């Protein structure tokens, strides 16, 4: 089997010949290709080359094409800063009241935003040059709850979540943000991605209570799954942090894949997700891939593989790997996984 076949087989519930591997690696991939993140994000060719070279160098089965966490936010008018060699970041809200935010949430703006055009062009290049060989996962930035928060500002948004008089407007804002986000999935699939993915880290238990997650975020996750099912496709959900308190709710959605952070109880996640969603991750991107040793990498990789017995997992880091992650550690990760005997 090649990489595309391994991941495709796993997502369909089958057993690949080896545990499939995919890393959230846009920062080290750009650096190893000799590009700053400015050079990476401003050129589809640089973006595609970075990931293709990285995947082939280490023998990875899939590519996760990511840019930063404010693509949609920038498209709809949220101020964004662009550090020369760091991921872009939101620098303030788009407006300080919900009525103005409702007006700016227009999905058509995604089609006019140059940064998204570059990302989609990169997907097309990779599809042309590695389609059917390497599995391509196109990241669609932030889901509805997180996009609404980025547009309003975390402090204002969290404060208003607790104001019962604003409940209806908050839900309407998230719904408008959902329409923007869903359009991104359509665009990514049309560009040639084999599967889409997204982050929604602002709705995790590290930020809000499970009760608020169930009220304000979970309904939109279920809506996304329904809409993608109509397109005969799936997606991979990523929520940073410890998901233990909402893992059953996330599993209930029925996503094709769920990317799990290392802070989550991995044994429990393997049990809960079994026969529901393929798990992506969940090795610590900083503590193991950056600060770790080969011995630690072998131990942590083996622990995760034993939890899943090599099944229903696309092994990788639970979140973005920092620039400077060591080649020896990445090779140890790959070698350990390739040597694992499937049960």
N, C-alpha and C positions, 0 to 999 in steps of 0.2 A: 504493500500500500504506500502511496505517497501522502504528503501532508493533507492535501485536500480530501482525500478519501478517508483518512483516519478521523478527521474532525466531522466530516459529513456522516460517516457511519455511527460515530458516537452520538451525535445529535439526533439520529433516527432511532436510537435505542439499541443499536447493535454493538458488537465487540470488535474493536480494531485490533490489528496485529501487535501494536505497541500503544502505550499511553500517549495520546496526542499532547503536543506542547505549543503554547502560545504565551507570549510575554507582552505586558503593557510597557512598551520600551521606546516610546518616541524620543525621550531625552537622551538615553545612551545611544540609540540608533543614529540620531542626528550628529551627536558628538563623534562617534566612530567614523562616520562618513566625512567628517571634517567641516560640518556646518554649524554655525551658531543657530539658536532657535529663531532668530530673525530671518536668516537665510533659509531655514527649513520651512517656516510658515508662509513665506512669500513666494515660494516656487513649487509648483506641482511636481516638476522633475526632481528637484532636491528631495522633496517629501517621499516620492515613490522610490528613488534610489536608496535613500537611507534605510527604508524598511526592507526592500528586497535584498540588499547587501547583508543586513543584519540577520535576516531569516536564513539566508543561504549559508552565511558564515558559521552559524551555530547549529544548523540543521533543525530549525523550528518548523512546525507543521502549519502554523497560521500566522497572519499579521493582524495586529490591532492598529488600525490607522486612527490616531488621535492627534489633536492639535493643542487644545487647552479646554478650560471649562466655561468659556464665555463667548462662544461662537454665535449662538442664538441671541444672547444678550446684546452683543455688539450690533447684530443685524437689526434689532428692534429699536436701538437708540440708547442703550445703556453706555455710559462713558467707560472706556477700556484703556488701560495702560499696556505698553508693549516693552518690557525690559529687553535690552539687546540680546541677552543669552539666557532668558528665563521665560516661562510660560506667561502668556497674557493674563491680566487680572482686571477685574471690575474695580473702578476707582470711585464709584458713587452711584446713587440711584438715578433712574431715568426721569423720575418725577417724585414729588412728595405727597401725592394723593392718588387714590385708587382710580378715580374717574379719568385722570389723564393717562394712567397706565392702561386702562381698558381701551383707550383710543389707539395706543401705539402697537398693541399686540396684533400684528397683521402678518399672516403666513407668507404673503407675497414678497415681503421684505427679504426673506431668505434667498430668493432667486436673484436679488440685486446686490447681494453682499459679496464683495470680492474674495474675502477669506474663505467663505463656503464654496465659491466657485473653484478656488484653487484646490481645496480638499477633494471635491468631487472629481476634478480633473485627475488628481493623483490616483484615485480609485480606478479610474478608467485606464490609466497607464499600467497599473499593477495587474489589472484584469487581463489586459492585452499581453503582458509579458510573463505572467505567472498563473493565469487562469487555469484551473483544473490541476495545478501542481501544488500551489500554496493556497490555503483557505484565507479569504479576505473578509475581515470583520470591520465594517465602517462605523465609527462611533458618531452618534447623533447628539453629542453634547448633553444638555441637561433636560430632565423631564419637567413636567408642568409645575410641580410644587417648587422645585429649585429655581426654575426660570422666573417664576413670579416673585420669589424672594430676592433674586439678583436684581430684578427690575425696580423693586421697591426699597431695597436695603434691608439687611437682616434685622436690625433693631426695630424699625418701623413694622416690618412684617410680623415678627414674633409677638410684638406688643398687640397688634391688631387681631392676631389669632385668638387672643383671650378676651376680646371685646365681642360679646354676643350680638350687639347691634350691628356689627360689621360682618357677621358670618356670611350673609348672602352675597355681599360684594366680594369678599375674599374668595368664595367658591367660584363666582363669576370670573374673577381675574385668573384663577388657576385654570378654569375651563378655556379661557381665551389663550392662555399660554399653552394649553394642551393642543389646540389647533395648530399653533406654530410648530410645536414639537412633532406632531404627527406628519406634517408636511416634510420635515427633515428626513424622516424615515423613507417616505416615498421617493425623495430626491436621491437618497443614498442607494436605494435599491435600483433605481433607474441608471445610476452611474456604474453599477456592476458589482456592488458588494454582495458577497455570498450570504451574509447575515448582517444585521444592524446591531448596535448596542447603545446604551445610554447610561448616564449617571443620574442619581437623584439623592445625593448624599445629605442634602439639607433636611430630608424627612426621616432620617435615621434616629435611633434612640439616643445617639450621642448629642443630638440637637433638640429634638422634641420628644414628648411622651408617646408611648404606644397608642394611647387614646387619641391624641391629635393625629397621629399617623393614620389610624383607621378612619377618622372622620374626614380629614382633608386630603390625604394622599392616596390611600389604598383604592378608593373608587376610580381614580384616574389610571392607576396601574391596571385595574381590571378592564377599563375602557380601552386602553392601549392594546392589551392582549386581544380583545374582541376585534378591534379594527384591523390589526395585523393578520389575524386569522382569516378575515375576509379577503386579504391579499395573498393568502396561502403562503405566508412567511412567518418567521419567528424573530425574536430578539433576545439579547442578553442584558439583564438588569444588573446594575452595580449600585450598591448603597454602602458608603464607607462606614467603618466603625463596627461595633459589636451588635450583631443582629439578633442575639439570642431572644430578646423579648418580642421580636416581630417575625421570627423565622417561619413560624407556621402560617402567618398571614401572607408572607411573600411566596411561600411554596404554593399556597392556595391559588395564586394567580395563574400558574401554569405556564410560565415563560419557558422558552426553549432552553435558556441558560440563565443562571444566576451567579454573578461573580461575588465571591465571599472574601471578606477581609480576614486577616489572620487573627484579629481580636475576637472573632466569633468562635464558639465551641465547635471545632471541626467535626468531631465524632458525632455530635448531635445533628449538625448540618447534613452530614452524609446520610444519617438515618431519615431525617425529615424530607430531604430532597429526593430520596430514592424513588424512582419510577414517576417523578413529577417534573424535575428540571435537571439538566446537566449542570454540574458545578464547575465554574471557572475560578482560577486562583489556587489556593489561598495563602501562598507563602509570603512572609513579611518582606515587602520591597526594600525597606531601609535596613532593618535589623539583620536580615539574612543576605539579601542580594548586594547591599552596599557595605555594611559594617561586619558582615559575617566572615567565617573561615570556611575552607573546603569541608572540614569535619562537621561544622554546624550545618552547612548546606546539605550534605549527605544525610544527616540525621533528620532534619526538618522535611526534606523531600520524601524520605522513607516513611516518616510518620504519617504524612498526608496520604501517600499511596496505600499504606496499610489500612487507613480509615475507609478508603473506597475500594480496596482490593483491586485497584487499577481500573475500575468500571465507572461509567457515568461521570467522568471528570475530564476536563481539558486543563492540564496542569500548567500553572504559571504563578505570577505574583498577584496578590490580592488587590493591588492598586498600581499606580505609576512608579516605575523604577527610576531612582535619581540618576542624573548624569554622573558618570564616574564609577558606576558599578563595574567591578572587576571582571575581566575576561575569564580568569581562572574560576571564579565563582559561577559564572554563567555556564561554562563548559562542564563544571562539576554537576550542576543542576541537570543538564542534558544527559550526561553520561549515567548519572544515577537513575534517572527515569528510563532511559533506554535499556538499562540492565535489569529493570524490575520484571519479575516473572508474573504475568497475569494469572489470576486465579479463576 
